[in-house]
Amino acid sequence: MRSINRTGLVSGTGLIITALLATLAALAFPIWSYADRSGTGLDTLNAQAVPTRYGPLSALDREFVTKVRLAGLWELPAGQQAQERGTTQAVRTAGEHLIEGHTFLDARVRNVAARLGLELPNQPNPQQRGWLATLSAAHGTDYDRDFANILRTAHGKVFAVVAQVRANTRNSLVRDLADDANTTVLDHIKMLEATGYVDFDALADDAATASPPPLTSSPAPPGPTEAPRSPVPVTPSSGYPLPPPATRARPTSSP
């Protein structure tokens, strides 16, 4: 009887140990197989990043630099227009902040792009040109309301991108640019809200129903680039000039 019990005990212990080992193996296998697979998040990050003397430059970093330039190409003329068309001092003050902020940021992004060897656009994209056209067609209180809500919506979306870049970039130049962009965008958000025209319910509805942004091609990685084309005047009128065109990007050698 004792030998039978001992045998049963040994058999039961063996089954438990076997089950534990099988469980550990099942838990460990996905980790091993995931680490060995290509196309993981880390693999994608490294594949899209290029080395620079300021740290790796990711595809998101390059897209961020381009978006900072694009923001100035339409928000600076929009700010100049608001100073002339705004019917309240708050709207005109918001326009002044747009001018000051994007004059500063445009100089910063042009410097960063030149040091990283990136080309920059010299005209707003189609969506931004559409926003400028909407503002140009509005007058009086309608203009004030359109100005506050179009600019506030755009800044809210940019604010999230700036935070993502600032939190994750490994490039020191991009990190510093994100710091400046964060300060500038937050200032603009506050000034636009101070106009009293921002529709916060519409902002919430837009955020809740917005679809993921389409994938876009990031700018070319550092290296010899062609000189940017001359800017195309797509501002509300000849009285609202674009920022200066981007200069030829100077290539930087890898460390």
N, C-alpha and C positions, 0 to 999 in steps of 0.2 A: 504493500500500500504506500509506504514511504517513497519507494523508488518511483512509483507511478506519479505521486504528487510532485516529486522533484523533477521528473521528466516533463510534467505538465507545466511546472513553473518555468523551466528553462525554455520550453516551446513558446509559452506566452510572452516571456521577456523578449525572445528573439523576434516574435511578430511585431511587438511594439517598437523595437529598435529598427526593424526593417521599414515599418511605416513612417517612423520619424525621418529616416534617411531618404525615403522616397519623397516626403514632403519638402525637405530641404533642397533636394535635387530639382523638384518642380519649381520652387521659388527662385532658385539660382539660375536656372536655364534661361528664362526670359532676359535676365540681366546680361548673361554672357552673350546670348544671341543678339541682343540689342546693341551691345558694344561693338560687335563684329560687323554689324550691318552698315552699309553706306547709305547716305541720304538722311541720317539723323540730324537733329537740330544743330549739334556741334559740327558735324561734317559740313552742313550747308553754310554755317557761319564762316568756317575756315576756308571753304572753297570760294566764297564770294568776297573775302577780305583780301586786300593787297597790302604789302608791307610798306611803311614809310618811316622816316626818322622820328616821327611823332607818335608812332604806334600803329597797329593794324587799322586799316580803313575799310569798314564794312560797306555793303551795298546800301544799308539804311543810312549810314553816315553820309554817303555821297548824295543820296536822295534828299537828305535833310539840308545839306549845303545848297542844293538847287532850289529847294522850297523857300529858304530864307531870301534868296535873290528874287524869286518870283513874287513873294509877298510884297517886297518893296516896289516892284514894277507896277503894281496896281494900287496899293494902299497909299503910297506917297502922293500920286495924283488925286486920289480920292480925298485925302486930307486937305490938299490945296483947294479942291472944289468945295469942301465943306466949309472952309473959312470964308468963302465968298457967298455960298448959297444958304448956309445954315440960318434959320430964322431965330435961333436962341443962342445965347452966349455959351451954353453948355455944349451945343453941337459944334460951334466954332472952336471951342477949347479942345474938344476931342479931335478935331481935324488938326489942330496945332500939334497935339501929342503924336498923331500919326506921322506928321512931317518930321518932327524931331527924332522920333524913335527909328524910323526907317532910313533917314539920312545917316544916322549912326550905324545901324545894322548893315546897311548896304556897303559902307566903307569897310566894315569888319569882314563881311562875307567875301568881298572882292580880294582882300588881303589873304584870307584863309585859302580860297580857291587857288590863288596864284602860288602859294607855298606848297599846296598839295598837287598842283598840276592838273586842276579840274577846269573844264569849260563851264561857262555860265550862260544862261539864256539872256537875251536882250529885249524881250517883249513878253507881256503877260500871256498866259495860256487862254484858250477859247472861253473857258468858264469865267475867268477873271475879266476878260473883255466884255462878256455878257453882263457882269455885275456893273462895270463902269457905264455900259450903255443904259442899264436900268436907272442908275443914279442920274445920268444926264437927261433922261426923259421926265424926271420928277421935279416938282416945284413946291415951294411953300412947306406946309406941315408934312405933306406926303414925302417930300425929300428928306426931311429930318427923320421921319420914321423909317424909311427905306435905308438911309445911311446907317442908322444905329443898329438895325436888325441884320442887314447884310454883313456889315463889318463884325458885329458881335458873333454871329454864327460862324464866320470864317475863323475868327480868333479862337473860339472855343475848340474847334477841330485841330488847329495848329498847336494849341496849348498841350493837348494830349501827346502829340508827336514829339514835341520838345522834351517833355518829361521822359518819354521812352528812350530817346537818344541820350539824354543826360544821365539816365540810370545805367545804361548798358554800353556806351561807347568805350573803346579802348584807345582812342586817339585823343591826345591832349589838346590839339587845336580845335577839334570838333567839340570837345567837352567845354572849353572856354567859350566857344561860340554859342553853345546851348545855354550856358549861364546867362550870357547877355540877351539871348532871345527870350529866355524865360522871364527876365525882369521886364523887358520891353513889352512882351505880349500881355503880361499880367497888368501892367500899367494901362495899356490900351483897353483891355476888358473893363477895368474899373471906370475909365473915363467914358466909355460908350454906355455903360450902365447908368452913369451919373446924368445922362441926357434925359432919363425918364421915359424913353421911348422903347426900350427893350422889352419884347414879349417873351417872358420866361416860360410860359406855358407852351408856346410854339417851339422854343428851344428844347424843352423836355420831350415833346412829341417827335421832333426831328431826330433826337438822339435815340429814342425808343424804336423808331421805324427805319433808321438808316441801315442800309445794306453795307457789307464789308467793302472797303474801297477797292477799286480794281488794281490789279498788279501793274506796276509801271516799270519801264526799263530805267535802271539807275544810270547816272552819268558814267562816262568812260573812266577807268581807273587812272591813276597817275601815269604820266608819260607824255611824249610829244603830242601836241594837239594843234588843230587848225585855229587860226585867229577867229574869234566870234564875229558873226555878221553884224552890220550896223543895226541899231535898234529901229524898229518900225513904229512910227508914231501912231499909237492906238489909244490915246488918252481922250478924255471928254472933249477937249478943244486944244488949240495950239497954246493956250495959256497954262496947261498943266504938263510940263515936261517930264520925261522919264528920267530916272537916275542915269548917270554916265554909263556908257557901254563898258562891258567887262573887257579888260585888256587880255592880251595873249597869256595863256597860262604857262608858267615856267615849270618845266618838269623837274622833279626832285629825284635823286637817285635813292635806291633802296639802301637800308643800312647794311 
